[in-house]
Amino acid sequence: MRTIFSFWFIMVCCTISYSQQDPKSKSGSTSKISSLKKAEKAIKEDNPTEVALQYVNLGNQHAVSKQYAVSNTYYQRALTIYKELKDDGKQADVLRRIAMNNEALNKFSTASSYYSQAQEKSTNVSDKQLNSNDLNRVQNNTNLSRQTELLDDNIRILEQNNNTKEVAKSYEQRAKVALAKKDTLAAISDLKNAVKKTENETLKVDATAKLATLYAASDSLQKAIHIIEESSKKAYESKDWDGYFSLQQKLVDFYFKENEEQKAIETLEKSLNKAYELANTKWVATLNNSLYNYYVKVGDNAKANQYAHEFMQRVWNLVNNDSLLMQNKLFDEISQRVTLLEKEKETQTLLYQNSKKFNIILVVLLIGLSAAVFAIFLTLKRLKKKNLQVQLQSLRREMNPHFVFNSLNSVNQFIALNDEIAANNYLTKYATLMRNVMNASNKDFVTLQDEKETLKHYISLEHLRFEHQFDYQLNIDSNLDNTQTIVPNMLLQPFIENAIWHGLRYKKEKGLLVVSIALNENRIEAVIKDNGIGVEASKAIKTKHQQTYESRGIKNTMERIETLNKLYGCAIVYTTESLTKDANSGTKVIISWKNIDYDVAAKN
């Protein structure tokens, strides 16, 4: 029968092995599930700070349960997030927790590495000192005196900062060092402080059990029993069932040592009934097995078989109703969902990063292409402008030969008539005019003052040749600033020349040329008016050569106007009209343009 019961017991232990991963009671599993659900929700909401916080909570809960490897898994997840968030303070805290877990696993080299990293990341003096002390402590774990000194300093810092959880841990560590030094009284004192300082029930139970064991080892068994009884009552009242059953099991061991078998059996039966009531499969199996082994040992096989039979009758019902097992199963399901969510997030992040890199490359290429297109556009625009400027200069130069030829022809006329004084006078004025024209030859615009002087010299030269044919007037609006107002260079001269040569020249009586430049609303307006023979009469008496030249002269002027408008947007317009309805007397030409921003001085 004993063999059969042992077989069943092993099967049950295998069945509940998952639940034994967590020595805490239902509340422990519930809190883990709660933290995991919060982490799942935070991942869905893309809240990395909350995800990291819940991973730290899960790491803490597993560390309290002494599941250090699982605890480190959650701490590492939190650490990855804090690195991405560049939160040094949180990184230091998590690194320290990982170091403490590795120390508990006796992985001192790994613990040293994490304490060192925690020290580097610490953002305040106290944390730096704590990590420095622990780093030295694990590196000098055989030097008991040095261990005590470092733990003393840790306790001082932790108590100043009111860190109850870590200070209790430091007291337990110092108690362990005291036992190694065979200083039982110091160890008992430190364990008492650990029980007093900690607020965590699991840590309190663990420290109490160690304290009671010390008392029992030092022949203070009754004191050990008293401590366990008191702690067991508190665990029962707070419904810390794992702590309660653990302490009851320890109490039973002490009763047997004290030869109080009846109390031991009563305690086991009372605890077993409570375990059945709570459907706590793990502790039913453990306590039932203790009773079974006791009765087999004392030779009461009937009683032993009674417990074995009852266990086998109720075991499957217990397993099916054990909420801790169901909670652990739920925890596993949620954990799998969280893992899938994390992988999905990682994939999304990777896709986003690749997309971001592609977009950056695309943007750079687009910017480069845009810059190239813009550069080409600017180059073409500059070339177009340069071509227009060359074209404009060419058109101006095309006008000069006729102007020069006419002027020199006049000089020749004076010489032929032996009028040396008139010829000299003409050449003097002609030289002044040419100097003005040449000075402005590279400018598209000149100031009103310069234009006024040029026109005055030109008209006076023509007046010398046709002195008896016309008089002239040059009127400038007083509202115009002669030095600030600009005029298209050599644009008015061809129209004035036409008025003299084709209108006034053939008039029988003396005519009149009036050139006026004035401000008309927002435009500059030049009016060239003559009372010559008119357009139709002029056409009738022209030679074939003269008709050809005039046609080219008007075309040249129109091309210059078109080019100036393209280059500077000055909106030059001109109109020609007869002063009489029959077009046989007088002509008026009106030319107007916008007063644009053109720095004449800069073009010198």
Residue pairs with C-beta under 8 A, 6 or more apart in sequence:
1 301
1 304
1 305
1 308
2 292
2 296
2 304
2 308
4 308
5 292
5 304
5 308
5 311
5 312
8 308
8 311
8 312
8 315
9 285
9 288
9 289
9 311
12 281
12 285
12 315
12 319
13 20
13 285
15 281
15 319
16 281
16 282
16 285
16 319
16 322
16 325
18 325
18 328
18 329
18 332
19 281
19 282
19 322
19 324
19 325
19 328
20 282
21 65
21 67
21 70
21 328
22 28
22 29
22 32
22 65
22 67
22 324
22 328
23 65
23 66
23 202
23 242
23 246
24 61
24 64
24 65
24 202
24 242
25 239
25 240
25 241
25 242
25 243
25 324
26 241
26 323
26 324
26 327
27 239
27 240
28 61
28 64
28 65
28 202
28 242
29 324
29 327
29 328
29 331
30 327
31 57
31 61
32 58
32 61
32 62
32 331
33 327
33 330
33 331
33 334
35 54
35 57
35 58
35 61
36 54
36 58
36 331
36 334
36 335
36 338
37 334
38 50
38 54
39 50
39 51
39 54
39 55
39 58
39 338
40 334
40 337
40 338
40 341
42 48
42 50
42 51
42 54
43 51
43 338
43 341
43 342
43 345
44 341
46 345
48 81
48 84
48 85
49 81
49 85
51 81
52 77
52 78
52 81
52 82
52 85
52 90
53 78
55 74
55 75
55 77
55 78
55 81
56 74
56 75
56 78
56 93
56 94
56 97
58 71
58 74
59 71
59 72
59 73
59 74
59 75
59 78
59 94
59 97
60 71
60 97
61 71
62 68
62 70
62 71
62 74
63 71
63 97
63 100
63 101
64 200
64 202
64 203
65 202
66 104
68 101
68 102
68 104
68 105
69 101
69 105
71 97
71 101
72 98
72 101
72 102
75 94
75 97
75 98
75 101
76 98
77 342
78 90
78 94
79 91
79 94
79 95
79 98
82 90
82 91
82 94
83 91
88 121
88 122
88 123
89 121
89 122
89 123
91 121
92 118
92 119
92 121
92 122
92 123
92 127
92 131
93 118
93 127
95 114
95 115
95 117
95 118
95 121
96 114
96 115
96 118
96 127
96 130
96 131
96 134
98 114
99 110
99 111
99 112
99 113
99 114
99 115
99 118
99 131
99 134
99 138
100 111
100 134
100 169
102 108
102 110
102 111
102 114
103 111
103 134
103 138
108 138
108 139
108 141
111 134
111 138
112 135
112 138
112 139
115 131
115 134
115 135
115 138
116 131
116 135
118 127
118 131
119 128
119 131
119 132
119 135
122 128
122 131
126 157
126 160
126 161
129 153
129 157
130 154
130 157
130 158
130 166
133 150
133 151
133 153
133 154
134 150
134 154
136 146
136 150
137 146
137 147
137 150
137 151
140 146
140 147
141 147
144 177
144 180
144 181
147 177
148 174
148 177
148 178
148 181
151 170
151 173
151 174
151 177
152 174
154 166
154 170
155 167
155 170
155 171
155 174
158 166
158 167
158 170
159 167
164 197
164 198
164 199
165 198
165 199
165 200
165 203
167 197
168 193
168 194
168 195
168 197
168 198
168 200
168 203
168 207
169 194
169 203
171 190
171 191
171 193
171 194
171 197
172 190
172 191
172 194
172 207
172 210
174 186
174 190
175 186
175 187
175 188
175 190
175 191
175 194
175 210
176 187
178 184
178 186
178 187
178 190
179 187
179 214
184 214
184 217
184 218
187 214
188 211
188 214
188 215
188 218
191 207
191 210
191 211
191 214
192 211
194 203
194 207
194 211
195 204
195 207
195 208
195 211
198 204
198 207
201 235
201 238
201 240
201 243
202 240
202 242
202 243
204 231
204 243
205 231
205 235
205 240
205 243
205 246
205 247
208 227
208 228
208 231
208 247
209 228
209 246
209 247
209 250
211 227
212 224
212 225
212 227
212 228
212 231
212 250
212 254
213 224
213 250
214 224
215 221
215 223
215 224
215 227
216 224
216 254
216 257
221 254
221 257
221 258
222 258
224 254
225 251
225 254
225 255
225 258
228 247
228 250
228 251
228 254
229 251
231 243
231 247
232 244
232 247
232 248
232 251
235 241
235 243
235 244
235 247
236 244
241 274
241 278
241 280
241 283
242 283
244 271
244 274
245 271
245 274
245 275
245 280
245 283
245 286
245 287
248 267
248 268
248 270
248 271
249 271
249 286
249 287
249 290
251 267
252 264
252 267
252 268
252 271
252 290
255 261
255 263
255 264
255 267
256 264
265 291
265 294
268 287
268 290
268 291
268 294
269 291
271 283
271 287
272 284
272 287
272 288
272 291
275 283
275 284
275 287
276 284
276 314
276 318
279 318
279 321
279 322
279 323
280 322
280 324
281 315
281 318
281 319
281 322
281 324
281 325
282 324
284 311
284 314
284 315
284 318
285 311
285 315
288 307
288 308
288 310
288 311
291 304
291 307
292 304
292 307
292 308
292 311
295 301
295 303
295 304
295 307
296 304
319 325
385 567
388 563
388 566
388 567
389 444
389 567
391 559
391 563
392 444
392 560
392 563
392 564
392 567
393 441
393 442
395 556
395 559
395 560
395 563
396 441
396 489
396 490
396 560
397 441
398 556
399 490
399 493
399 494
399 553
399 556
400 437
402 549
402 553
403 493
403 497
404 434
407 430
407 461
410 426
410 461
410 464
410 465
411 423
411 426
411 427
411 430
413 465
414 420
414 422
414 423
414 426
415 423
422 464
425 464
426 461
426 464
426 465
429 457
429 460
429 461
429 464
430 461
432 457
433 454
433 457
433 458
433 461
436 450
436 453
436 454
436 457
437 454
437 490
440 446
440 450
440 454
440 489
440 490
442 603
443 489
443 600
443 603
444 488
444 489
444 564
444 567
444 568
444 598
444 603
445 486
445 487
445 488
445 489
445 568
445 596
445 598
445 600
446 454
446 486
446 487
446 489
446 600
447 482
447 483
447 484
447 485
447 486
447 487
447 600
448 476
448 480
448 481
448 482
448 483
448 485
448 486
448 487
448 517
449 482
449 483
450 600
451 487
451 489
451 492
451 517
452 474
452 476
452 482
452 517
454 490
454 493
455 474
455 492
455 493
455 496
455 515
456 474
458 493
458 496
459 472
459 474
459 496
459 500
459 513
459 515
462 497
462 500
463 470
463 471
463 472
466 500
466 504
466 505
468 510
469 504
469 505
469 507
469 510
469 511
470 500
470 504
470 507
470 510
470 511
470 512
470 513
470 530
470 532
471 510
471 511
471 512
471 513
472 512
472 513
472 514
472 515
473 512
473 513
473 514
473 515
474 515
475 514
475 515
475 516
475 517
475 518
476 482
476 516
476 517
476 518
477 516
477 517
477 518
477 519
479 518
479 519
480 517
480 518
480 519
480 524
485 524
485 595
486 595
486 596
486 598
486 600
487 517
487 524
487 526
488 560
488 564
488 570
488 572
488 593
491 557
491 560
491 561
491 564
491 572
491 591
492 515
492 526
492 528
492 591
494 553
494 556
494 557
495 528
495 557
495 574
495 589
495 591
496 513
496 515
496 528
498 550
498 553
498 589
499 513
499 528
499 529
499 530
499 532
499 587
499 589
500 513
500 530
502 532
502 538
502 542
502 550
503 511
503 530
503 531
503 532
503 533
503 534
503 538
503 586
503 587
504 511
504 513
504 530
504 531
504 532
505 532
506 532
506 533
506 537
506 538
506 541
507 531
507 532
507 533
511 530
511 531
511 532
512 530
512 531
513 528
513 529
513 530
514 527
514 528
514 529
514 530
515 526
515 527
515 528
515 529
516 526
516 527
516 529
517 524
517 525
517 526
517 527
518 524
518 525
518 527
519 525
520 592
522 594
522 595
523 571
523 592
523 593
523 594
523 595
524 592
524 593
524 594
524 595
525 590
525 591
525 592
526 590
526 591
526 592
527 588
527 589
527 590
527 591
528 588
528 589
528 591
529 579
529 586
529 587
529 588
529 589
530 586
530 587
531 579
531 585
531 586
532 538
532 585
532 586
532 587
533 584
533 585
534 578
534 579
534 580
534 582
534 583
534 584
534 585
534 586
534 587
535 576
535 578
535 583
535 587
536 582
536 583
536 584
537 584
539 547
542 550
561 572
561 574
564 570
564 572
565 571
565 572
568 596
568 598
569 594
569 596
570 593
570 594
570 596
571 593
571 594
572 591
572 592
572 593
573 591
573 592
573 593
574 589
574 590
574 591
574 592
575 589
575 590
576 587
576 588
576 589
577 587
577 588
577 590
578 584
578 585
578 586
578 587
578 588
579 585
579 586
579 587
579 588
580 586
